[in-house]
Amino acid sequence: MTGVILAGALCGAGVLLLLLALQPPRTRGSGAISALARLDHDLARIQGERVGSGRPAGRTPGNRTAQLERLGRGLRRALDDTGIRLPRSVMSDLNLIDRSLELHLALTVLGGLLGAALPLIVASLLAGAIGAIPATAPIWAAALGLLIGALLPTARAIARADVRRRDFRHAVGSFLDLVALNLAGGRGVPEALTSASRISDGWAMVRLRDTLDIARLHGETPWSALGRLGEETGVAQLRDLSAALELVADDGAKVRESLTARAASLRRRELADAESRAQARSQSMLVAQLLLAVGFLVFLIYPAITRVLST
């Protein structure tokens, strides 16, 4: 009965929070000045998060995603009001996998509610099947489930971002080689960057191309846009490229030599990372083989051991 009561209370609290988050936002302060200030703040924040994103033009979120983002918008507003900010590394991971902060907050809350409700439901079923169970066990299980369910979306986002960041570094190495080839053909630095970004339709090249196009429309230098993209996605190679281009943009030969050296260094690093991952997988396969061998030996000597022990 305790588990049923706790499960009902948790579900009711979740429904209440959902209804509060879906309510239209109320304008704080008096008059239209505070409303305009809040709108300006939201517009600046959205522009800062969306510039250079990898979402293709014309792509709109689905119905379920839009509802989750609406829920997360209320949670984001509550975090902004309390002054709570997520770490920069988490924001760069979300930017890299093209997930908005509103959607991530909604997934975190829903994951925590599901993680907390599942142990309570299981405890209520066990209580109905085998009788009374300790009252503290469902509470601790629900707290643990709440923590795991709330952290699971962030853990999955970090894992996906690590894979995409590694792919992005590989694409940046190829991009540097293409820029160096364009510079050797007599093009300027902006034209070489734009031409190199149009050589492929991979998501990383599309991200670079969109960033350069937006920078040209805004009257911004390409290296500044690439540096901002490196800050947003956590790709250090783009920040280094931006600093190098900003220093030597007026000398084509030095730019070409610098880009060629950086591309070679990046390839060596990617090769070392690939070798380390291969060695780690080889070690895991060796451990699995040893476990299989130990199991087979136990299977062979088990009849002899039982015969010796039975005599």
Secondary structure as UniProt FT lines:
FT   HELIX           2..22
FT   HELIX           31..50
FT   TURN            51..52
FT   TURN            57..58
FT   HELIX           63..82
FT   HELIX           88..96
FT   TURN            97..98
FT   HELIX           101..130
FT   HELIX           136..184
FT   TURN            185..186
FT   HELIX           189..197
FT   HELIX           203..217
FT   TURN            218..219
FT   HELIX           222..233
FT   HELIX           236..248
FT   TURN            249..250
FT   HELIX           252..310
//
